[in-house]
Amino acid sequence: MANHAATKKDVRQSAKRNERNRYYGKTTRNAIRDIRALEDNKAASEKLPEVSSMIDKLARRGTIHKNKAANLKRKLALKVNALKK
């Protein structure tokens, strides 16, 4: 690492962003896991918009790719719709 103030600052910022991205990613993964475990259609339907919003935020931040976000949301919607039957 270069011994410049700007480089040191960049390393600090990068570490902070990495920690924040890991937190949001893990929180979203836990929410996805929880909604997949639900067997009640009403509860899953209520939770789906909240989890979809979390996934969209990850894609907007660049933590995950936008196509991955779309695939995750699609799979969750299919799972929730399958509970209706």
C-alpha positions in Angstrom: 0.0 0.0 0.0 1.3 3.4 -0.9 2.0 5.7 2.1 -0.2 8.5 1.0 -3.0 10.1 3.0 -5.5 9.6 0.1 -4.6 5.9 -0.2 -5.0 5.4 3.6 -8.4 7.1 3.5 -9.4 4.9 0.5 -8.5 1.8 2.4 -10.6 3.0 5.4 -13.6 3.8 3.2 -13.3 0.5 1.4 -13.3 -1.5 4.7 -16.3 0.4 5.9 -18.2 -0.2 2.7 -17.3 -3.9 2.8 -18.6 -4.3 6.3 -21.8 -2.5 5.5 -22.3 -4.6 2.3 -21.7 -7.8 4.3 -24.2 -6.8 6.9 -27.0 -5.9 4.4 -26.2 -9.0 2.3 -26.4 -11.3 5.3 -29.6 -9.7 6.6 -31.2 -10.1 3.2 -30.1 -13.7 3.0 -31.6 -14.4 6.4 -34.9 -12.8 5.3 -35.0 -14.9 2.1 -34.3 -18.0 4.2 -37.2 -17.1 6.6 -39.7 -16.5 3.8 -38.8 -19.8 2.1 -39.4 -21.6 5.4 -42.9 -20.1 5.8 -45.8 -22.5 5.1 -48.6 -19.9 5.6 -49.6 -18.0 2.5 -50.9 -15.0 4.3 -47.6 -14.5 6.3 -45.5 -15.1 3.2 -47.6 -12.6 1.1 -47.2 -9.9 3.7 -43.4 -10.5 4.0 -42.7 -10.7 0.2 -42.8 -6.9 -0.6 -40.4 -6.2 2.3 -37.9 -8.8 1.2 -38.2 -7.7 -2.4 -37.4 -4.2 -1.4 -34.3 -5.5 0.5 -33.2 -7.3 -2.6 -33.7 -4.3 -4.8 -31.6 -2.2 -2.4 -28.7 -4.6 -2.7 -28.9 -4.5 -6.5 -29.0 -0.7 -6.5 -25.9 -0.5 -4.3 -24.1 -2.9 -6.6 -23.7 -5.6 -3.9 -25.5 -8.1 -6.1 -26.1 -8.0 -9.9 -29.5 -6.7 -11.1 -30.2 -10.0 -12.8 -29.5 -12.0 -9.7 -31.9 -9.7 -7.8 -34.6 -10.3 -10.5 -34.0 -14.1 -10.3 -34.3 -14.1 -6.5 -37.5 -12.1 -6.5 -39.0 -14.3 -9.2 -38.2 -17.5 -7.2 -39.7 -16.0 -4.1 -42.8 -15.0 -5.9 -43.2 -18.5 -7.3 -42.8 -20.0 -3.9 -45.4 -17.6 -2.3 -47.8 -18.2 -5.2 -47.4 -22.0 -4.8 -48.5 -21.7 -1.2 -51.9 -20.4 -2.4 -52.8 -23.8 -3.8 
